[in-house]
Amino acid sequence: MKSNFFIFIFIFIFPLTSNAELILENKFPKNIQGIWSLNCEAGTQVHIIGKNSSLWIDEDYVGLNMSKTSEVQGWTGYKWGELDGSYYYFLKKNTQNQLMELTPPEEWDGIDYSFLNSNDFSIYEKCDSIPSIYQIIYGEIVSLMNSKLIETCSDDSNPQACITETFNFLDVSSNGELSIAELTRAARILIYFTFIDKKTGEDRDIGFATYTTTSLFFPAISKILIGNYDYDNSNTLSLKELYTDRVADLDYQNLFKDNIKGLDPSELRKLIENLDFFKSILIN
């Protein structure tokens, strides 16, 4: 009799505890993807929602968040990660083509969704474009959101695809090579995530100072980086060059053939002389 009682208690409680955590496995619905703001005309705040990410920008804060979603009672729930923890938000589009946003109460248990019936929600308007000042400052981050990079690299089963897609994203000119300007762009994105994203106060000010000066000094660093891996003297970097000595199954013979095709006779002569010089050192 006691065993039946415990089985009954287990069956009754288990469904409740299994819903304590949202299962986030969907993309943001297409009808809420886009550019939203509390006031589009003011141009001081914007919330950009993509397939698997969202970007919030205002005068005091900027943050890029990667998250899947879950459908709950007609609302789209997702998790926003901050430096001090994670928070849930719920979105829903109303009949006026506006975006409603609700947040769970403090100390939410993850089970009680009665707050979704509340009228205490924020309202966002659909905007035609991102405020120009934010597009100028955060253009690379917006482009990252619109690319396939986030979705591709979210799949841990294929790291090679992530590397290739990262290179393709950085290769703005689509010529299979990374120039000094493209490497500098990559540095700006890296500095954004290191020093600016979701930072506040003095940390944010320091991050912006670093971000704005990157374009001044990093081209020189990019030249040094290219000088270390530019095996065909093209003043650019290819993915094959970056892989050299680092990928066991790389076809080095074809890589060498491809690289010397672009050399003019004087450069080829210099390459041969250098090879003879190293050969003499090894022999002696």
ROKENU-27873 format. One line per 5 residues: their letters; for each residue x, y, z of N, C-alpha, C. Coordinates in Angstrom, 3 decimals, padded with zeros to 6 digits. Atoms other than C-alpha are relative to their C-alpha. Example, Ala and Ser with C-alpha at 12.3 -4.5 7.8 and 13.67 -1.06 7.14 Angstrom:
as	000.890:-001.190:000.000:012.300:-004.500:007.800:000.900:001.200:000.000 ~ -000.820:-001.190:-000.060:013.670:-001.060:007.140:-000.770:001.090:000.730
! end
This chain:
mksnf	000.832:-001.210:000.000:000.000:000.000:000.000:000.861:001.253:000.000 ~ -000.905:-001.148:-000.066:002.845:002.341:000.868:000.669:000.244:-001.343 ~ -000.678:-000.147:001.286:004.588:001.637:-002.452:-000.910:000.661:-001.014 ~ 000.941:-000.630:000.925:001.432:002.571:-004.387:-000.152:001.489:000.300 ~ 000.127:-001.403:-000.408:001.217:005.775:-002.387:001.186:000.816:-000.533
fifif	-001.190:-000.703:000.476:004.802:006.738:-003.292:000.005:000.129:-001.524 ~ 000.092:-000.071:001.462:004.205:005.901:-006.959:-000.943:001.115:-000.413 ~ 000.970:-001.057:000.290:001.173:008.190:-006.938:000.635:001.385:000.210 ~ -000.668:-001.277:-000.288:003.219:011.001:-005.339:001.022:000.314:-001.087 ~ -001.014:-000.203:001.033:006.017:010.530:-007.912:-000.649:000.457:-001.306
ififp	000.676:-000.355:001.253:003.596:010.670:-010.868:-000.583:001.401:000.082 ~ 000.620:-001.305:-000.178:001.930:013.751:-009.443:001.025:001.134:-000.018 ~ -001.011:-001.059:-000.148:005.128:015.680:-008.729:000.896:000.104:-001.227 ~ -000.996:000.001:001.066:007.343:014.683:-011.657:-000.324:000.961:-001.136 ~ 000.289:-000.943:001.077:005.482:016.663:-014.382:000.257:001.432:000.406
ltsna	-000.218:-001.373:-000.449:005.763:019.794:-012.247:001.476:000.341:000.000 ~ -001.435:-000.283:-000.080:009.484:019.506:-011.656:000.642:-000.018:-001.371 ~ -000.596:000.071:001.331:010.180:018.646:-015.303:-000.212:001.287:-000.774 ~ 000.250:-001.265:000.686:008.726:022.026:-016.365:000.691:001.180:000.675 ~ -000.633:-001.071:-000.761:010.890:023.983:-013.931:000.990:000.787:-000.841
elile	-000.960:-000.678:000.856:013.334:024.861:-016.702:-000.521:-000.014:-001.428 ~ 000.443:-000.072:001.383:012.327:026.095:-020.147:000.954:-000.768:-000.896 ~ -000.828:000.689:000.984:013.574:023.887:-022.957:000.111:000.907:-001.216 ~ -000.209:-000.969:001.077:015.031:026.391:-025.411:000.627:-000.713:-001.193 ~ -000.503:000.754:001.151:015.380:024.727:-028.812:-000.472:000.561:-001.341
nkfpk	000.533:-000.559:001.241:013.612:026.942:-031.379:000.679:001.330:-000.347 ~ -000.449:-001.328:000.419:014.622:029.976:-033.408:-001.068:001.027:000.370 ~ 001.002:-001.039:-000.206:012.929:033.313:-032.834:-000.993:-000.052:-001.167 ~ 001.002:000.022:001.083:009.639:033.274:-034.815:000.229:001.154:-000.983 ~ -000.233:-001.011:001.029:009.819:035.199:-038.081:-000.803:001.275:000.241
niqgi	000.839:-001.185:-000.159:006.992:037.519:-037.086:000.506:000.963:001.081 ~ -000.575:-000.928:-000.969:009.045:038.970:-034.222:001.458:000.336:-000.312 ~ -001.336:-000.388:000.432:012.384:039.098:-036.021:-000.065:001.388:-000.639 ~ -000.025:-001.335:000.584:013.361:042.627:-036.997:000.539:001.031:000.968 ~ -000.493:-001.129:-000.779:014.078:046.055:-035.518:-001.150:000.604:000.782
wslnc	001.062:-000.487:-000.878:012.016:047.220:-032.535:000.553:001.093:000.916 ~ -000.423:-001.082:-000.889:012.110:050.284:-030.315:-001.180:000.527:000.803 ~ 001.038:-000.678:-000.788:010.200:052.043:-027.555:-000.482:001.252:-000.713 ~ 000.329:-001.196:000.773:010.298:055.081:-029.849:000.931:000.072:-001.200 ~ -000.845:000.048:001.199:011.590:054.673:-033.406:000.502:001.379:-000.408
eagtq	-000.378:-001.342:000.442:011.634:058.415:-034.116:001.097:000.598:000.873 ~ -001.004:-000.550:-000.901:013.737:059.235:-031.054:001.396:-000.515:-000.346 ~ -001.282:000.556:000.422:016.508:056.922:-032.240:001.015:-000.166:001.109 ~ -000.932:000.136:-001.128:017.985:056.470:-028.763:000.066:-001.419:000.545 ~ 000.028:001.378:-000.482:017.111:052.811:-028.185:-000.516:-000.899:-001.108
vhiig	000.431:000.940:001.028:016.731:049.767:-030.408:000.234:-001.425:000.491 ~ -000.111:001.422:-000.321:016.159:046.036:-029.967:-000.100:-000.773:-001.313 ~ -000.070:000.719:001.267:017.234:043.938:-032.956:-000.081:-001.493:000.287 ~ 000.205:001.428:-000.231:016.009:040.337:-033.064:000.278:-000.765:-001.283 ~ -000.329:000.850:001.134:017.522:037.751:-035.406:-000.540:-001.408:000.205
knssl	000.474:001.383:-000.104:017.072:033.996:-035.820:000.367:-000.622:001.347 ~ -000.478:000.620:-001.234:019.182:032.914:-032.847:000.663:001.000:000.936 ~ -000.675:-001.013:-000.798:020.307:036.191:-031.342:-000.827:001.279:000.051 ~ 000.645:-001.300:-000.099:019.170:039.617:-030.234:001.012:001.009:000.515 ~ -000.936:-001.072:-000.336:020.959:042.932:-029.819:-000.782:001.177:000.567
wided	000.634:-001.151:-000.642:019.924:045.678:-027.403:001.007:001.147:000.047 ~ -000.875:-001.181:-000.025:021.391:049.178:-027.798:-000.792:001.187:000.528 ~ 000.522:-001.309:-000.394:020.652:052.371:-025.915:001.187:000.897:000.340 ~ -001.060:-000.975:-000.244:022.650:055.381:-024.744:000.978:-000.449:001.077 ~ -000.850:000.415:-001.117:024.090:053.579:-021.712:000.400:-001.465:-000.024
yvgln	-000.213:001.447:-000.039:024.225:049.916:-022.696:-000.079:-000.577:-001.407 ~ 000.117:000.779:001.234:024.846:047.533:-025.578:000.319:-001.448:000.336 ~ -000.225:001.404:-000.280:024.564:043.765:-025.456:-000.524:-000.893:-001.106 ~ 000.403:001.006:000.986:024.449:040.883:-027.933:-000.234:-001.308:000.739 ~ 000.363:001.216:-000.715:022.708:037.749:-026.718:-000.335:-001.115:-000.979
mskts	000.303:001.168:000.803:022.647:034.284:-028.291:-000.934:-000.915:000.796 ~ 000.945:000.844:-000.728:019.632:032.179:-027.343:-000.996:-000.652:-000.944 ~ 001.143:000.648:000.624:017.132:029.652:-028.583:-001.252:000.438:000.759 ~ 001.251:-000.427:-000.626:013.469:030.080:-027.653:-000.907:-001.200:000.293 ~ 001.013:001.003:-000.300:010.490:028.160:-026.317:-001.383:000.662:-000.025
evqgw	001.362:-000.527:000.089:006.770:028.644:-026.942:-000.781:-000.374:001.259 ~ 000.755:000.228:-001.225:004.680:029.053:-023.774:-001.281:000.833:-000.044 ~ 001.299:-000.666:-000.021:000.971:029.889:-023.918:-000.086:001.171:-000.982 ~ 000.044:-001.034:001.028:001.387:031.896:-027.126:001.094:001.038:000.108 ~ -001.117:-000.909:-000.173:004.430:033.745:-025.813:001.300:-000.708:-000.373
tgykw	-001.316:000.538:000.328:008.038:033.270:-026.983:000.963:000.339:001.128 ~ -000.920:-000.201:-001.111:010.358:032.773:-024.027:001.439:-000.239:-000.415 ~ -001.425:000.194:000.259:014.133:033.150:-024.173:000.797:000.493:001.200 ~ -000.860:-000.350:-001.124:017.052:033.596:-021.801:001.034:001.036:-000.439 ~ -000.989:-001.049:000.259:019.211:036.733:-021.708:001.105:-000.109:001.046
geldg	-001.123:000.131:-000.911:022.659:036.307:-020.207:000.666:001.335:000.287 ~ -000.731:-001.183:-000.440:024.231:039.128:-018.210:001.257:-000.435:000.739 ~ -001.224:000.316:-000.704:027.568:039.343:-016.422:-000.286:-000.532:001.402 ~ 000.331:000.424:-001.369:025.810:038.765:-013.088:-001.032:-001.126:000.044 ~ 000.968:001.091:000.015:023.437:035.988:-014.198:-000.839:000.007:-001.256
syyyf	000.876:000.127:001.166:020.670:035.042:-016.630:-001.436:000.344:000.388 ~ 001.362:-000.444:-000.244:017.144:036.374:-016.980:-000.890:-000.442:-001.152 ~ 000.953:000.413:001.021:014.046:035.207:-018.837:-000.851:001.187:-000.446 ~ 000.911:-000.991:000.569:011.967:037.383:-021.151:-000.984:-000.731:-000.899 ~ 001.045:000.597:000.822:008.731:036.612:-022.978:-000.546:001.049:-000.962
lkknt	000.403:-000.919:001.056:007.707:038.210:-026.284:-001.249:-000.508:-000.709 ~ 001.203:000.357:000.756:004.444:038.299:-028.209:-000.424:001.195:-000.841 ~ 000.446:-001.065:000.893:003.194:040.312:-031.168:-001.510:000.158:000.119 ~ 001.438:-000.239:-000.126:-000.217:041.963:-030.771:-000.626:000.350:-001.352 ~ 000.724:-000.263:001.245:-002.850:042.854:-033.374:000.354:001.350:-000.614
qnqlm	-000.412:-001.318:000.519:-001.434:046.405:-033.746:001.422:-000.027:-000.575 ~ -001.354:000.169:000.532:001.882:044.994:-035.103:001.047:000.547:000.970 ~ -000.940:-000.404:-001.038:003.581:045.878:-031.819:000.527:-001.243:000.716 ~ -000.606:001.110:-000.734:005.869:043.683:-029.748:-000.177:000.229:001.499 ~ 000.185:-000.078:-001.445:004.857:043.031:-026.140:001.095:-000.824:000.686
eltpp	-001.050:000.697:-000.744:007.474:042.012:-023.582:-000.376:-000.089:001.482 ~ 000.260:000.245:-001.419:006.912:040.483:-020.149:001.216:-000.646:000.648 ~ -001.060:000.637:-000.776:009.402:039.509:-017.457:-000.628:-000.713:001.195 ~ 000.535:000.708:-001.172:008.758:036.916:-014.748:000.266:000.791:001.279 ~ -000.257:-000.669:-001.276:008.508:038.133:-011.153:001.320:-000.461:000.607
eewdg	-001.214:000.394:-000.695:011.578:038.057:-008.922:-000.226:-001.318:000.729 ~ 000.074:001.320:-000.641:012.331:034.615:-007.478:-001.015:-000.911:-000.681 ~ 000.925:000.847:000.759:010.263:033.010:-010.249:000.422:-001.460:000.118 ~ -000.308:001.420:-000.207:010.030:029.246:-009.706:000.097:-000.789:-001.300 ~ -000.076:000.694:001.274:009.919:028.399:-013.412:-001.195:-000.877:-000.291
idysf	001.177:000.846:000.165:006.557:026.670:-012.998:-001.264:000.822:-000.223 ~ 001.211:-000.815:000.030:003.948:029.356:-012.463:000.086:001.046:-001.115 ~ 000.013:-000.923:001.134:003.186:031.155:-015.754:-001.195:000.955:000.042 ~ 001.167:-000.875:-000.099:000.233:033.152:-014.453:000.331:001.448:-000.322 ~ -000.401:-001.379:000.309:002.257:036.347:-014.958:-000.185:000.331:-001.481
lnsnd	000.204:-000.239:001.424:001.744:035.890:-018.712:-001.376:000.602:-000.277 ~ 001.324:-000.617:000.135:-001.837:037.057:-018.156:-000.018:001.450:000.480 ~ -000.090:-001.362:-000.525:-000.604:040.350:-016.731:-000.025:001.025:-001.135 ~ -000.034:-001.122:000.952:-001.035:043.701:-018.493:001.219:000.897:000.231 ~ -001.181:-000.795:-000.339:002.245:044.947:-017.045:001.137:-000.334:-000.956
fsiye	-001.017:000.315:000.999:004.212:044.596:-020.287:000.488:001.276:-000.686 ~ -000.568:-001.088:000.800:006.464:046.846:-022.346:-000.469:-000.148:-001.439 ~ 000.455:-000.005:001.393:005.418:047.820:-025.885:001.098:000.582:-000.890 ~ -001.008:-000.458:000.946:007.845:048.145:-028.799:-000.623:000.185:-001.381 ~ 000.450:-000.260:001.365:007.190:049.639:-032.232:000.949:-000.654:-000.997
kcdsi	-000.836:000.554:001.079:008.440:048.073:-035.472:000.652:001.162:-000.748 ~ -000.755:-001.076:000.662:011.166:050.292:-036.997:000.447:-000.434:-001.390 ~ -000.451:000.287:001.367:012.227:050.550:-040.628:001.504:-000.210:-000.078 ~ -001.459:000.091:000.074:015.943:050.878:-039.875:000.611:000.230:001.374 ~ -000.761:-000.234:-001.219:018.599:051.022:-037.182:000.424:001.466:000.020
psiyq	-000.485:-001.385:-000.063:019.442:054.554:-035.959:001.411:000.105:-000.572 ~ -001.261:-000.105:000.744:022.347:055.772:-038.110:001.222:000.020:000.910 ~ -001.145:-000.078:-000.896:024.631:056.525:-035.161:000.368:-001.381:000.522 ~ -000.274:001.355:-000.478:024.269:052.955:-033.884:000.508:-000.891:-001.130 ~ -000.474:000.776:001.144:024.768:051.528:-037.374:001.482:000.289:-000.256
iiyge	-001.400:-000.379:000.201:028.049:053.453:-037.659:000.898:-000.632:001.062 ~ -000.832:000.491:-001.104:029.343:052.378:-034.237:000.026:-001.525:000.052 ~ 000.112:001.443:-000.212:028.092:048.781:-034.171:-000.291:-000.761:-001.292 ~ 000.310:000.629:001.286:027.889:047.955:-037.879:000.506:-001.422:-000.116 ~ -000.563:001.356:000.098:030.182:044.917:-037.585:-000.823:-001.003:000.805
ivslm	000.778:000.904:-000.846:028.071:043.454:-034.773:-001.355:-000.301:-000.643 ~ 001.269:000.214:000.710:024.847:043.952:-036.755:000.211:-000.965:-001.162 ~ -000.313:000.913:001.102:026.487:042.234:-039.742:000.200:-001.423:000.503 ~ -000.192:001.323:-000.608:027.498:039.360:-037.452:-001.345:-000.654:000.275 ~ 001.343:000.536:-000.254:023.859:038.954:-036.423:-000.667:-000.494:-001.276
nskli	000.656:000.318:001.264:022.739:038.858:-040.058:000.713:-001.094:-000.785 ~ -000.766:001.033:000.702:025.363:036.293:-041.064:-000.418:-001.395:000.460 ~ 000.263:001.387:-000.385:025.296:032.497:-040.833:000.949:-000.466:001.102 ~ -001.073:000.409:-000.903:028.212:032.506:-038.395:-000.517:-000.506:001.340 ~ 000.492:000.381:-001.324:026.273:032.353:-035.107:-000.687:-001.361:-000.056
etcsd	000.724:001.271:000.121:024.018:029.533:-036.287:000.951:-001.154:-000.278 ~ -000.949:001.054:000.353:026.915:027.559:-037.795:000.855:-000.398:001.189 ~ -000.908:000.290:-001.112:029.183:027.856:-034.763:-000.736:-000.470:001.246 ~ 000.780:000.531:-001.116:026.345:026.953:-032.401:-000.082:-001.519:-000.061 ~ 000.011:001.453:000.180:026.588:023.416:-033.796:001.387:-000.543:000.338
dsnpq	-001.302:000.495:-000.458:029.409:021.770:-031.835:000.481:-001.226:-000.760 ~ -000.358:001.244:000.671:029.387:018.689:-034.061:000.906:000.212:-001.208 ~ -000.793:-000.242:001.206:031.205:020.391:-036.956:000.868:001.246:000.173 ~ -000.867:-001.173:-000.217:034.042:022.709:-035.806:000.640:000.524:-001.281 ~ -000.590:-000.440:001.264:035.511:022.780:-039.325:-000.919:000.983:-000.714
acite	000.960:-000.906:000.634:032.324:024.397:-040.646:000.017:001.353:000.681 ~ -000.059:-001.257:-000.747:032.591:027.024:-037.904:001.209:000.820:-000.424 ~ -001.219:-000.694:000.418:036.181:027.879:-038.897:-000.175:000.585:-001.396 ~ 000.197:-000.455:001.381:035.259:028.109:-042.572:-000.969:001.168:-000.065 ~ 000.998:-001.068:000.017:032.188:030.266:-041.900:000.552:001.274:000.636
tfnfl	-000.648:-001.167:-000.607:034.232:032.554:-039.629:000.885:000.709:-001.013 ~ -000.859:-000.577:001.031:036.755:033.068:-042.430:-000.843:000.687:-001.063 ~ 000.862:-000.588:001.028:033.971:033.696:-044.948:-000.633:001.306:000.478 ~ 000.589:-001.225:-000.549:032.378:036.271:-042.647:001.023:001.134:000.013 ~ -001.044:-001.030:-000.049:035.671:038.129:-042.232:000.444:000.425:-001.394
dvssn	-000.416:-000.278:001.374:036.364:037.943:-045.974:-001.071:000.844:-000.701 ~ 001.026:-000.905:000.534:034.253:040.982:-046.925:000.035:000.043:-001.527 ~ -000.143:-000.101:001.458:035.622:041.106:-050.485:-000.284:-001.316:-000.712 ~ 000.320:001.327:000.559:034.859:037.373:-050.986:001.020:-000.470:-001.027 ~ -001.044:000.440:000.931:038.201:036.753:-052.706:000.849:-001.130:000.570
gelsi	-000.746:001.104:-000.595:039.385:033.980:-050.387:001.254:000.421:000.730 ~ -001.179:-000.523:-000.690:042.006:036.222:-048.767:-000.438:001.058:001.012 ~ 000.264:-001.036:-000.990:042.026:038.420:-045.664:001.032:001.112:-000.126 ~ -000.882:-001.153:000.144:043.454:041.896:-046.168:000.249:000.633:001.364 ~ -000.278:-000.729:-001.246:044.820:044.303:-043.553:-001.288:000.596:000.563
aeltr	001.260:-000.606:-000.448:041.458:046.086:-043.416:-000.940:-001.050:000.576 ~ 000.889:001.054:-000.484:039.569:042.803:-042.968:000.480:-000.561:001.339 ~ -000.531:000.443:-001.287:041.888:041.704:-040.152:-000.260:001.050:001.079 ~ 000.295:-001.070:-000.951:041.418:045.099:-038.491:-001.470:-000.037:000.404 ~ 001.438:000.165:-000.303:037.647:044.601:-038.730:-000.206:-001.136:000.995
aaril	000.091:001.123:-000.933:038.073:041.238:-037.005:000.434:000.422:001.403 ~ -000.485:-000.475:-001.296:040.023:042.984:-034.226:-001.047:000.857:000.695 ~ 001.044:-000.837:-000.595:037.229:045.507:-033.706:-001.114:-000.858:000.606 ~ 001.037:000.900:-000.518:034.720:042.670:-033.281:000.480:-000.685:001.273 ~ -000.560:000.664:-001.177:037.018:040.884:-030.839:000.040:000.943:001.192
iyftf	-000.067:-000.982:-001.084:037.530:044.043:-028.793:-001.397:000.327:000.510 ~ 001.373:-000.241:-000.444:033.773:044.650:-028.737:-000.426:-001.036:001.033 ~ 000.440:001.051:-000.912:033.096:041.276:-027.109:000.846:-000.054:001.270 ~ -000.876:000.047:-001.164:036.074:041.622:-024.758:-000.229:001.159:000.952 ~ -000.017:-001.196:-000.838:035.647:045.189:-023.500:-001.327:000.772:000.064
idkkt	001.192:-000.846:000.067:032.192:046.558:-024.431:-001.280:-000.766:000.287 ~ 001.266:000.714:-000.074:029.482:043.899:-024.647:-000.463:-000.186:001.445 ~ 000.657:000.118:-001.301:027.186:044.185:-021.591:000.796:000.620:001.153 ~ -000.740:-000.713:-001.036:029.705:046.338:-019.738:-000.740:001.290:000.345 ~ 000.637:-001.238:-000.437:028.531:049.350:-017.744:001.013:000.883:000.711
gedrd	-000.810:-000.932:-000.778:030.004:052.441:-016.134:001.396:000.204:-000.547 ~ -001.387:-000.273:000.379:033.765:052.924:-016.157:000.561:-001.062:-000.917 ~ -000.476:001.087:000.868:034.423:049.513:-017.728:-000.439:000.236:-001.447 ~ 000.523:-000.279:001.343:032.244:050.522:-020.678:000.766:001.148:-000.648 ~ -000.746:-001.146:000.532:034.084:053.846:-021.090:001.389:-000.429:-000.464
igfat	-001.324:000.501:000.379:037.449:052.072:-021.140:-000.104:-000.849:-001.264 ~ 000.202:000.832:001.183:036.089:049.579:-023.664:-000.179:000.821:-001.259 ~ 000.203:-000.848:001.166:034.933:052.333:-026.000:001.290:000.693:-000.423 ~ -001.281:-000.631:000.330:038.316:054.057:-025.788:000.892:-000.980:-000.768 ~ -000.776:001.037:000.688:039.981:050.787:-026.799:-000.570:-000.271:-001.386
yttts	000.693:000.299:001.257:037.397:050.176:-029.527:000.286:001.054:-001.060 ~ -000.176:-001.084:000.975:037.829:053.582:-031.163:001.451:000.155:-000.447 ~ -001.416:-000.141:000.383:041.635:053.457:-031.154:000.521:-001.206:-000.771 ~ -000.447:001.208:000.693:041.825:049.968:-032.648:000.301:000.273:-001.466 ~ -000.175:-000.280:001.425:041.442:051.290:-036.187:001.288:000.771:-000.275
lffpa	-001.211:-000.800:000.189:044.487:053.499:-035.635:001.267:-000.848:000.059 ~ -001.252:000.731:-000.185:047.065:050.979:-034.408:-000.038:-001.430:-000.521 ~ 000.020:001.406:000.387:045.817:047.545:-035.490:000.423:-000.258:-001.444 ~ -000.547:000.281:001.334:046.618:047.934:-039.214:001.484:-000.360:000.020 ~ -001.426:000.337:-000.109:050.287:047.877:-038.192:000.181:-001.417:000.537
iskil	-000.066:001.353:-000.543:049.703:044.728:-036.127:-000.433:-001.014:-001.055 ~ 000.463:000.892:001.066:047.816:043.190:-039.060:001.121:-000.278:-000.994 ~ -001.132:000.196:000.906:050.891:043.718:-041.246:000.962:-001.027:000.572 ~ -000.886:000.968:-000.639:052.972:041.793:-038.721:-000.605:-001.400:-000.067 ~ 000.684:001.293:000.076:050.372:039.012:-038.624:000.089:-000.582:-001.403
ignyd	-000.100:000.462:001.388:050.317:038.811:-042.409:001.431:-000.436:-000.309 ~ -001.401:000.341:000.244:054.123:038.796:-042.459:000.393:-001.361:000.540 ~ -000.317:001.299:-000.590:054.124:035.640:-040.318:-000.601:-001.171:-000.767 ~ 000.711:001.104:000.649:051.756:033.616:-042.510:-000.184:000.179:-001.507 ~ 000.216:-000.281:001.419:051.790:035.198:-045.980:001.077:-000.688:-000.834
ydnsn	-001.019:000.788:000.669:053.705:032.429:-047.754:000.105:000.275:-001.491 ~ -000.081:-000.280:001.437:052.888:033.635:-051.274:000.258:001.485:-000.286 ~ -000.322:-001.428:000.151:053.804:037.318:-050.660:-001.114:000.797:-000.672 ~ 001.132:-000.697:000.614:050.325:038.491:-051.629:-000.494:001.176:000.852 ~ 000.428:-001.024:-000.972:050.014:040.852:-048.639:-001.404:-000.255:000.534
tlslk	001.280:000.429:-000.562:046.872:038.928:-047.649:000.186:-001.390:000.598 ~ -000.056:001.334:-000.595:046.092:035.731:-045.742:-001.145:-000.853:-000.527 ~ 001.031:000.956:000.397:044.245:032.703:-047.059:-000.189:-001.006:001.134 ~ 000.256:001.001:-001.025:042.698:029.955:-044.958:001.048:-001.113:-000.063 ~ -001.044:001.023:000.141:045.252:027.505:-046.354:001.288:000.437:000.681
elytd	-001.218:-000.501:-000.635:048.093:029.712:-045.184:-000.113:-000.055:001.521 ~ 000.204:000.071:-001.450:046.612:029.903:-041.698:000.060:-001.437:000.500 ~ -000.019:001.413:-000.369:046.320:026.087:-041.682:001.396:-000.621:-000.075 ~ -001.318:000.577:000.225:049.948:025.511:-042.709:000.677:-000.326:001.325 ~ -000.678:000.524:-001.199:051.817:023.420:-040.071:-000.966:-000.245:001.156
rvadl	000.960:000.146:-001.092:048.587:023.174:-038.048:-001.084:-001.037:-000.272 ~ 000.992:001.015:000.349:046.377:020.699:-039.927:000.724:-001.171:-000.637 ~ -000.804:001.156:000.409:047.749:017.181:-040.381:-000.289:-000.447:-001.425 ~ 000.365:000.547:001.308:045.837:016.278:-043.560:-000.014:001.061:-001.102 ~ -000.034:-001.043:001.020:046.489:019.556:-045.446:000.897:-000.427:-001.159
dyqnl	-000.763:000.356:001.201:047.714:019.043:-049.039:001.064:001.064:-000.240 ~ -001.047:-001.012:000.078:050.986:020.946:-048.737:000.565:000.137:-001.408 ~ -000.545:-000.060:001.353:052.136:020.038:-052.239:-000.834:000.921:-000.886 ~ 000.866:-000.859:000.799:049.119:021.640:-053.895:-000.023:001.421:000.547 ~ -000.059:-001.324:-000.591:049.295:024.519:-051.446:001.213:000.755:-000.539
fkdni	-001.216:-000.649:000.509:052.868:025.238:-052.559:-000.168:000.372:-001.470 ~ 000.216:-000.284:001.423:051.876:024.994:-056.217:-000.902:001.216:-000.183 ~ 000.939:-001.121:000.099:048.966:027.378:-055.723:000.666:001.310:000.384 ~ -000.604:-001.230:-000.497:051.111:029.872:-053.840:001.019:000.586:-000.977 ~ -001.039:-000.542:000.874:053.959:030.139:-056.373:-000.553:000.449:-001.347
kgldp	000.581:-000.430:001.274:051.565:030.680:-059.274:-000.045:001.517:-000.114 ~ 000.146:-001.450:000.037:051.153:034.322:-058.310:001.307:000.761:000.074 ~ -001.290:-000.680:-000.128:054.873:035.077:-057.981:000.534:000.405:-001.367 ~ -000.645:-000.395:001.249:056.583:037.105:-060.684:001.425:-000.556:000.003 ~ -001.325:000.625:000.095:060.044:035.955:-061.906:000.979:000.474:001.071
selrk	-000.949:-000.497:-000.994:061.977:038.235:-059.515:-000.305:-000.550:001.399 ~ 000.380:000.552:-001.294:059.994:037.021:-056.489:000.331:-001.482:000.072 ~ -000.308:001.424:000.043:060.419:033.407:-057.578:001.498:-000.228:000.139 ~ -001.449:000.108:-000.111:064.184:033.937:-057.969:000.456:000.210:001.440 ~ -000.340:-000.280:-001.394:064.342:035.399:-054.458:-000.370:-001.179:000.891
lienl	000.422:001.161:-000.766:062.420:032.418:-053.091:000.992:-001.142:-000.151 ~ -000.955:001.071:000.263:064.839:029.963:-054.735:001.318:000.277:000.720 ~ -001.239:-000.375:-000.692:067.836:031.886:-053.353:-000.113:-000.251:001.497 ~ 000.207:000.243:-001.430:066.381:031.714:-049.866:000.019:-001.487:000.323 ~ -000.004:001.442:-000.202:065.775:027.982:-050.213:001.417:-000.556:-000.083
dffks	-001.389:000.428:000.114:069.405:027.510:-051.351:000.789:000.371:001.244 ~ -000.700:-000.463:-001.197:070.579:029.537:-048.363:-000.281:-000.936:001.186 ~ 000.347:000.896:-001.103:068.663:027.352:-045.880:000.550:-001.392:-000.224 ~ -000.542:001.310:000.317:069.809:024.238:-047.695:001.475:-000.082:000.373 ~ -001.423:-000.030:-000.316:073.484:025.266:-047.316:000.230:-000.048:001.515
ilin	-000.124:000.016:-001.456:072.944:025.857:-043.583:-000.196:-001.420:000.528 ~ 000.278:001.364:-000.460:071.470:022.379:-043.136:001.131:-000.940:-000.338 ~ -001.087:000.879:000.420:074.286:020.741:-045.083:001.256:000.231:000.850 ~ -001.217:-000.322:-000.763:077.032:022.591:-043.230:-000.223:-000.194:001.500
! end
